[in-house]
């Protein structure tokens, strides 16, 4: 007897005068067994008074839930799923004092392991239903030690009724904060896990068990135990259960588990995001409880940047809750001709206005394919805008069933999750309000959500670009920073970037950079946007003909109006450049150029690269370069070519922090490459060539060429160095050394890289070029080939390459074999078997192969 030693001796009245309020579960089918003596006496009296009993069997679970928060010590929790039944709980509570303490003790004793399973089942059902009377009833049950242990043991019963009643009693007890730890310590979580893993289980048992876990997961210390590999798949699978109550309980447990950041990785790996996201889709039916719990769980997961991306990819976007007062400033356009959200006006097909405005009201019902071609993205944007405007007009934009949302978090931290269509439209709507905090939060959300081309195009079609560009001139620093951040993320898309340019974004961005008091963060994001718009590497045709620039009518439409047989000539391109120069000439003035040069001199490499790229664009639209040359551009270039990362050769950062060192070298290399492109472009100006200190820059570039800058960044350095050497004149001593260094440190490594990884045609061209360089007798060229690891790819090439490639490769290897230090590397690369095959097969190159074999020590 597990509980016999812990429960005092019981003397009970055989007449049971107040038993008529006790709730028992009786069945119509008798069960054959031999009852214990005490139970037999009780049953005799119970049967004689059954006419006064009240029978019911509640199968209800979480009806109304509130977000759980652990740590309350005030008795009953305000954050747990509550049970309800058809019985009047007040009646049970009022009669509990007259129920008779001895009968509660009796039922606790009947939970003992030495009692018949049917007695134990009826006892736990009686205690469960008695516990529905409230905290006082639960407190009285908990006076008897061992009750929870015995109830937990009943979860192993083969009877579904016993398991349901045991789980229901544990659910009632765990709803009280002070008893929650005791329930967990008695092994309830482990037993419920085992119960839920049974192959066949009724919905009632599932619901009561999961609601118990829902209560226990309120406390942080129990969440890690619940979030294990055995039970998580069951909870996630229950989100698709046919029983809505089971779905609600599973969602509640998952929402509580998501409150602990340590569980986030476990939940995501178990696949919880797609299942929860599906419950929030507009076309999926579900109760308010499950939708609320799913939203709460996903909002917690969305606090992590990576998991937020996964949620967005599932079709949901986080949207800030800005409060109903913020929407009071919204003024919809009521009596205007309809237009698409991005500002595109719909063509008027009627000659005159309708008498009653029917044309405007029913515009979308009579659109022929000849007059309009609205794609799916535009239609979704129109639907989303209509929905959100309607919610604002009726005052239900952030309300549910007319009730304003209640939350423990302040309004500036509240979020909700909406489907793409509604979420994007809501954020664009907020951009048009007057509340500064609301605008800033919406712009930051747009920046966070713009994770891929699909999302960026959604915001473009929804008309966000126009609002964001206008907000760049806002008086609030927070709004300007958030807006710039949003535009920076959106500008990754070339199509969106072109729309920004058409909306006139360049002027406010340039004005922002002219301000010396802006923060470094704002300056960096502004340079990012400008660098993508004023990109000198864009093809000339796409730059000036893909879209209208600055509101002009020039574009593909204009080009298509010409005779299709006429190709775009240099004159047309020059006209386009002239128009852009006129447009930007007043903005990209000496003040702005001076600011860019100042950034090149004082900022870190990433900003130096962006500033140099923008200045290179200015050299394209202003070929005279007078303004740049007069602004002391040499000092900016000098700062770019003297990167600190290349000078710190004596520090231990490469060994101690290799990742940081590699990142520093990468950023410095990008800045140097941009500076070399700019200098190469400036050397086209005779005026600049007359003023530049070519000797100084030749020394800087030669040093960079010999450094550990990645090879693919040295091409512009080599080109600039060659151009400088040509301008330096015949009296300079740098001409021959420069040619040799460019060959050793740029040309040979580049050709070897092509031999290693390029296509067969490129490999053939590279090995022929390399053979030409070596045959010309460039000093140390063979040593450069060996030190760059060229022997192994050359041996592989003579086995697989074309006849011309094999012949050139054999010539290079022969020259390398003249140095005995290379013999071991040539043999290790497998050259001997390859050469013998060439000789024995008497291929056209067999004589060269034989001479090479004779040079090797074999």
N, C-alpha and C positions, 0 to 999 in steps of 0.2 A: 504494500500500500504506500504509494508515493506521498500521499497527503494525509495519511492517518495520523502521523506524529505531529503534524503542524496545525491540526484543527481540533479545537476543544470538544469535549463530550457534548452531545446535543440532546436536549429533551424537547420534544415537539408535541404539540397538541394534536391528537388524532382527529379532532373535529375540524381543524383548519378553518377557523371562523373568518379569516380575511384573505383566503386564497383566491377569492373570486376575481382579483385583479392580476393574478399571476398569469403569464402568457406561456403556454406550453404548445409544443407541436405534437399532435396526435395523428395517427394514421388510421385509415379505415381497415387496412389489412393487418390482422394480428400477427405478431412475430412469436415463434415458438422458442422458449428458453426457460431456464430455471432461475428466477430472480433471487437476489439476496433477501434475507429476512426483513431487514429494515425497509428495503424498497418495496417488498410485498405488502407490508403494513401500510406504507404511504400510498401505494397504488390503490389499495382497498378503499381508503378514505377518499382518495382523489376521485375514484369512479363514482362513489356515492354522492359526490357534490359536483359532478361535471356539468350539471345544468346551470351553475352560476359562473362558469369559466368563460373567458374571452379568448377566442382562438384567432391568430393571424400569423402570417409568415412574410415578413417584409423582404422584398427583393430590390430595394432601391439603393442607389449608390450616390455618387457625387452629383447633387442637384445644382447647387450654386457654390462656386469656389472663389476664393480670394487668393491672390498671390501669397505664397508662404514666406514667412520670415522667422528665422529661428531666434531663440533667446528670450522669449516671453516667459515670465515667471508668475504670471497672474492666474494660474490655473488653466482654464479652458483656453485653447488656442483660437485665435481669430483668423487663422490662415490654413485651415485644414478642410478636407471634404467632409461635409456633415451628412449624417444619415437622416432619413425621414421615412415615415410609414403612414398607413391609413389610420393608425391608432392615434388617438388624442394623447400627445405626449404630456400635456398638463394633467390628464387624468392619472397617468402612470406616476408622475412626480408627486401628485398630491396624496396618492395612496401608498407611496413607498414607505412612509413612516408606519403605516398600519399593516404593512405586508408581513412583518414578522422577521426579525433578524435571524432567527433560527433557520428559516427556510433558505435564505441566501447561503448560510453556512452549510446547510444540507446539500445544496446543489454543487457547492465547491467541493465538498467531500465526495460527491458522486462522480467527480471528474477523475478520481483515483484509478490507477491502472488495474486494480483488482476487481473493479466493477464491470458488469456486463457492458459490451459496446453500445447496446441500445440505451442503457441507463446513462452512460456517459454522453451519448448523443443528445438525449432529451435534457440532460442537465445543462450542457453548454448552450443549447437553444434557449432554455429558460433564462440563463444568465445574460445571454446576448440581448434578448428582448427587454430584460430588466434594465440593462445598461443604457437603453434608449431613453430612459427617464431623465438623463442629464448628468451633470458632474457629481451631484450628491449620491446618486445611485452607483456611479463608478467608484467614488471614494469609498463607499461601504464595501463593495466587492474587493477592493484592493487592501482592505484590512486583513484579509486572509492570505498569509504568505503561501506561496506555492501555486496560487491560482494561475498565474501566467505560464509557469512551466508546464502545468497540466494541460492548459489550453493549447500551447505550442505543440505539445505532444500529439494532440488530436488532429493536427494538420496532416499526420501520416495515415489517418483513417482511410479505409476504403470506401466509406460512405460519403457521398457528395454532400448530403445534408449536414453531417458532422463537420466536414471541412468548411462548408459555407458558414456555419454558426461559429466555429472557432475563429475563422478569419474575421467575421463580423464583430465578435467580441474584442479581438485584438485591435481592430480598427477603432472601436469606441474608446478603448483604453488609451491607445496611442494618440487620440485626439486631444488628450490632456498633456500639456507640456511637461509636467513633473513626472509623468509615468512613461514618457516616450523612451528615455534611456533604458529603463528597466525592461521594456518590451524587446528592445534590440539586444540587450545583454543576455536575455533568455534564449537567444537563437532564432528569433522570429524571421529574420531576413533569410537565413540559411534554409529554414524549413519551407518558407514561402517559395524560395527559388526551386527547391526540389518539387514542391507541389505544382508549380507552373510548368515544369518540364514534363509532366505526365502527358502521354499521347492524347488522351481524351479527357476533357475537363469541361464542365458546364460553364455557361456564361456567368451564372451567379457566383460560383466559386472564384472564377477569374476576377470578377469585379470587386468582390470583398477583399481578395488578396492584394490586388493592385492598389486599392484604396488604403490598405494598411501601409504598403510601401510608400504611398503618396504622403501619408502622415509622417512616417519615419524620415523621409527624405527632406523634411523641413529643416532638420538639424544638419549642419555641415559635416559633422563627424561621421554620420551614417551614410552620406552620399557615396563615398569612395567604395564602401562595402557593397552598396546596391549596384553601382556601375561596374559590374564584372562581366566577363565574357559570356557567362551562362544566361544571365537574365536580360541583358540588353537586346539580343536578337528577339526574345519573346515580347519585350515591350514594343519594339519597332514593328514586329509583325502584328501586334494587337491594334496598331493604328489603322489597320484595314479590316478589323473585326466587324461583323455585321451588327453586333450589339453596340449601340451608341455609348452606353454607360461604360463598357470595357474600353472603348476608344478614349473616352474622356479621362478615365483613370490612368491609362498608359501615357496619355499626353501630359497629365499633371505630374507624373513621376519624372518624365523626361525634362519638363520645364524646371523642376526643382534641381535635378542633376546638373542642368546647364548653369545654375547659379554658381557652381564651383568651377573656377577656371581650370583646375587640374583635371576635370572630367571632359573638357572640350575635345581633346585629341581622341579620347576613347569613343565619344559619341559620334564624331565625324567619321572615324574609321569604321564604325559599325553601320554607317549609311543612314544616319538619322536626318540629314538635311533634305534629300529628295523627298522622303516620306512626309516630313512636316511641311515642306513647301507646297506639296500637292494639296494639303488641307486648306491652304490659303488662296488657292486659285479661284478666280471669280466664278468659274463654271462647275465647281465642286461643291456638293451639298454637305452640310455638317452643322452640328450644334454650335451655339455661341461659345460654350465651354471649351470644346476641343479647338476651335479656331483661336480662342484667346490663349490657351496654353501653348499651342503651336507657335503663335506669334511671340509669346514671351520667351520660349526656348530659342527661337531663331534670333531674336534681338540680342540675347546674351552671347550667342555664338558670333554674331556680326561685329562684336567688339574687337575680334581678331581680324586683322587685315586680310589674311589668306582665306579664312572661313567666310568673310563677307563677300569675297569674290565668288566662292562656290554658291552662296545664296543668290547672288545676282544672276549667275548663270542658270539658276533654276527658275528664273522668271519673276523674282521679287526684288524690290529696291527699298532700302531704308529711307524713310522720309521723316523730317523733324516735325514734331507737334509744336506749333507756334502759338496756339491759343486762339480762341474765337475772336478776341478783341482785335487781333492783327488783321483779320479779314474785313473789318468794317471799312477800311479804306479802299476796298476793291470796287471799281466802277466798270461794270461791263458795258461794251459797246452795243447799244440796243438798236438804234435806227440807222445802221450803216450797212453798206453792201457787204455780204459775207466774203471772207477771205480764208485762205489756208493758214494754219498756225504759224508757218514760217514767214508770213507776210505777203505771200503770192495772192494776188487778187483773182477771183474767178471771173471769167469773161462774161460780159452781159450779152445774152443772146437775143433778148427782146428789144424791139425798137423803142418802146415807151414804157413808163412805169405802170405796174398793175394798179387798178383802182383801189384794191384792198391790201396791197403788199404781198399778194400770193407768190409772186416771183421770188421775193426774198425768203419767204417762209418755207416754200417747198422747193428750194433750189436743187437740192440733191436728188430729187425724184425724177428729173427729166434732163439727165446729162448724157449726151450722146458721145460715142467714142471719137467722133470727128472733132468735137469741140473741147474735150477734156480727157486727159489720161492720168487718172489719180492712182498711184500705186498703193500697195498695202500699207506701207509706212505712213503715207500721208493720211490715209483713211483712219488708221489707228490714232494718229495725232488728233484728228478732228473729233473722233469719238471720245478720247480722253479729255480733251478741252471741254467738250459739251457736258460731260459728266461732272467735272469739277466746278464749272461755272454754275451748274444747276444746284449742286450742294451748297455753294456759297450763297446763292439767292434765297434758298429756303432755310439757311442757318444751320445746316447739318454737316458742315465740312469736317468737323472733328468730333462729332457726336454719334452715339449709337442708340437708336430708338429714342431719340430726343433727350438722352441723358449725356451730360458732359463727362468726359473721361476723368476718373479719379486715379491718382497715382501718388506713391510716396516720394517720387522724384520731382524736383523742381521742373518747371515748364521748359527751361532751356536745356534740359537733358533728356526729355522724353522723345521717343522715336516710335514709329509704327512701320509696318511693312505692307506695301501695296504691290499689286501686279504692275508690270512694266508700263502698260498703257496709262493706268491711273497715276502711278507714282511719278512718271516723267511729267505728265500734265500738271500734277499738284505742285511740283517744284518750280516749274515755269510760272505758274500762277503766283506763287509766293514772291518770285522775283519782281513782280509788278506791284507789290504792296509798298507801304510807307514805313513799316516797322524795320528799323535798321538791324536789330538782332535776328529777326526772321529772315531778312534778305541774306545776311551773312551765313546763317546756318544752311539755308537752301543752296547757296553757292558752294559751300564746303561739301554738301552732300552730292552735288553735281560732280565735283572733282573726284570724290571717292567712288562714285558709280561709273565714271567714264573709264571702264577697264578694258574695253575692246571696241572695235570699229562699229559693231552693232549698236552699242549703247550711245556712242558718240553721234551716230546718224539719227538715232531716236531724238536726241536733244536738238539736233539741227532741224529736223522736220517739225518739232514741237515749238520752234520759234525762240529757243533759249539764247541763241547767239545775239540777236538784236538787243535783248534786255541786258545781257552781260556787257556788251560793248558800251551801252549807255551808262551803266553803273561804274565804269572806270573813272568817271568824273564826279563820283559821289563824294560828299563832304566827309564821310566817316572813313577813317583809316582801316577799320576792321572790314568794312564792306569792300573797299578797294582791294585789300589783300586777298579776301576770299574770292572775289570776282576774278582777279588775276590768276589765282590758283585754278579756278574752274576753266578759264580760257586756256591756260597752259596745258591742262590735261586734254582738253578737247582739240587743241591745235595739233596733236599727234596725227590726226586724220588730215590728209591732204585736202580732201573735199571740204571739210569744216574750216580748214585754214584759209581756203579761198573765199569762203563766205565771210569770214572775219575781215579779210582784206576788203571785200566789197562793201562791208558795213562801215568801213573807215576806222578800223582798230589801230592802224599805225600811228595816227596823230596823237591820241591820248597816251599810247605807250611811250612814244618819244618824249612827250611832255613829262611823263612820270620819271623817265631816266634823267631828264635835265635837272630834276630836283635833287640836290646833294644830300638832303636830310632823310631820304627814304631808307627803310631797313634793308639789310642785306638779303633777307628772304624775298622781299618784294622786288628788289633789283634782279635777283637771279631768275625769278619766274618771268619777269618782264623781258629779260634778255632771251629767255627760252622761246617766247612767242615771236619776238621780233626776228630771232635767228631762223625760225622756220618759215616766216613770211618773206623776209629779205634774204633768201637763200641763193647764193651765187651759183650753186651747182645745179639748179633746176635747168632743164632744157629750155632754150629760148622760146620755142614754139609753145610748149605747155605753159610757160610763164606768162605769156602775153595773149594767148588765144583760147585757153581752155574755158575761162570764165570772164565776165566783165570785171574790170578793175576800177575800184573807187566809184562805183555807180555808173560808169560809162557804158555805152551800148556796144562797145567793142567786144568781140568774142567769137566763138565758133559760128554764131548766127550771122555775124557780119562777114566772116570768111566764106560761109556757104552762099551768101548772096552774090559772090563774085563768080566769074566763069570757072567751072571746075577744072578746066584744062590749064588754068593759070596757077603755077606753083607759087608758094610764098618765097619772095625774093629778099635779098638783103635790104632793099629799100623799105619793104614792108616792115621788117624787123627793126630797122633804124627808126621808122615812124613810131613803132610801139615803144622803143626805148625812149624816144623823145617825149612821148606822152607821159610815161612813168616819171621821167626826170622832172617834167613840169609839175606833176602832181606832188612828188615828194621833195622837190628842191627846197621849198620854203621850210620844211620840217627838218630834213637832214642837213641842217646848216652847220656853221662853224662851232656853235655852242655844243651841239650834239656830238660832232666829231671829236671835239676836245674832251667831252665826257667819255667817249669810247676809248680814247688814248689814255685817259686817266685810269680807266678800269684795267687796261692792259698793263699799266705800270704798277698798280697797287694791289690787285686782286689775286685770288688763287687761280690755278690753271684752267679750271672749267669756265670761269667767267672770261678769262683772257681769250680762250678759244672762241667764245660766242662774240665777243667784241671784235676780234680780228675778222671773223666771218662777215659781220655786218659791214665793216669797213671795206672788205673786198667787194661786197655788193655795190657799195657807193662808187667804187672805181669803175664798175660796169655802167652805171647810169650817168656817171660824170667822167668821161674819158680824159678830160684835161687834168683831173686830180689836183688842181691848184689848191683847193681848200684843205685837202688832206696833207699835202706836202708842206703847206705853211703852218700846220698845226703841230710840228715837231713829232712826226710819226716815227722817226728813228729811235726816240727814247722808248716808245712803246714796244717796238720790235726788239730792241736790246733787252728789255725786261723779259720778253717771251723766250728768247734764245738762251737766257741764263737761268734755267730752272733749278731750283734748290734740290729737287729729287735727283738730278744728275750730278750735282756737286757733292752730295753727302756720301762719298765713296768710302770714307773711313769709319762711318757709323756702323753699328751692329744691327740696324733695323732690318737688313735683308735676311739675317740669320734668325733674329728673335721674332720678327713679325713679317714673315714672307708674304702673307696675303695683303697686308697694308702696303708693303713695299711695291708689290706688283700693281696695286691700284694707283699708287702715286706715280709710278713710271708710265702707266697707261694714260692718266690725265695729262701729265707733262708732255707726252708724245703727241697727244691730240692737239694741245696748244701749239707745240712747235710746228706741227704739220700745217695748221691754219696760218701761223705766222709766216712760214715759208711760202705758202700760196699767195699771201698778201704781198710779200716782198717781191716775188716773181712778177706779179701783176704791176706793181709800182715801177719795176725796172723798164716797163714799156714807155715810161715818160722820160724824155731827154732831160727835162728840168730836174727830175729826181736823181737821175744818174750823175748829173754834174755836182750835186750837193751831198750825196751819200758817201760815207767813209767806207769804201768797199773793202779796204784791208781789214778793218775791224770786224766786219760781218763775215768775211771769208774765214777768219780765225775761229769765230763762234760756230759757224756751220761745219767746219772741218772737225771741230771737237765733238759736235753732235753726231757727225757721221761715224766717228770711231767709237761712240758710246754704246751702251747696251739698250738703246732705243729699239723697239721692235722693228723688224725689217720693213714691214709694209708702211711704216711712217717715214722711212728714209727716202722714199722716191721723190717727194717734193723738195726735201733738203738737198738731194743730189742735183735735181734739175735747177734749183735756185743757185747752187754753188757753181755749176757749170756756166750759168748765165752771168754770174758775177765775175768769174774768171775771164770770160770773154771781154767784159767791160773794163777790166783792170789794166789792160794794155800789155805790150810785149816786154816791158821793163820789169814787170813783177816776177818774183821768183816762185809764185804759187801755181803757175800754169801746169807744168809737168806733174808736180806732186798732187795737184788737185785731180787731174785726170786719172792718175794711178789710184788715188784713194777712193774716188768714185767707183772705179772698177772693182777694187778689192772689197770695199765695205758695202756696196749697194748692188752692182751689176752681177757679180759672181754669186753672192748669196741668193739673189732673186732668181737667177737661172737655175740654181740647184733646187730651190723650192718648186719651180715649175717641173723639173725632171722628176721630183718625188711624187707629185700629186696631180698633175694636169692630164689632159687628154693626150692621146697618142700623137696628134698633130702638133700640139703645143710642146710636148716632150721632145719631139724631133727638132722643132725650131730652136728650143732652148739648148739642146746639146750641140747643135751646129754652131750657134752663137758662142757658146762656151769654148768650143774647140778653136774658133777664130781668135778669141781673146788670148788663149794660151799660146797659139801658134805665132802670134805677133810678139811674143817674148816679154809680156808685161811682167815686171819684177814681182816675185812672190805670188804669182797667180796660182801655180800648182799647190803651193803651201796653203793658200786661201781655200782652194777646193777641198783639200784634205781636212783642214780644220773645221770646215762647215759641214762635214759629214757627207761629202759628195761621192765617196768611193762605193759605198753600198748601192745607192740608186743607179750608179753607172754600170756596175756589174749586172744588176737586174735588167738594165736596159739592153745590154748586148745579148741577153737571152730572149727578150720579148719584142724588141723594137724592129723597125723597118731596116732595110739595107743601109740607107743613108744614116739613120740614127746609130746603127751598130758600127759603121765605119768611123763616125765621129767619136763615139764612145771609146772604141779601141785606141784611137789616136790620143785621147785625153789620158786614158789609163797607161799608155806607153810612156807619155811624158811624166806621169806620176811615178812610174816604176824606176825612172832614172835616179830617184832619191831612195836609198835603201831603207830609210825610216818608214816608207809607205808600204814596204813589202808585206809585213805582217797583216796590215789592214786589208790589202788586196786579196791575200790568201784567205783570210777569215771571212771575207765577203763571198767566197765560193767562186772565185774567178778561174781557178785551175780547171775544174770539171767543165765549166762553160767554154773555156778556150779550147780544150781538147775536143769537145763536140764540134766546134766550128772547124777545127783543123781536119778531123776525121771525115766530116761530111763534105769537105772541100767547098765550103761556101765561098762567095767572092772575096770575103775578107780573111780567108784562112792564112794568107801570108802575114798580115798584120798580127793576127792572133798568135802565130808561131813566134814572131819576133818578141812579142810580149812574154810568152812562156819562157823564152830563153833568158829574159831579164830576171825572172823570178827564181828564187832558190828552191827549185823542185826537181 
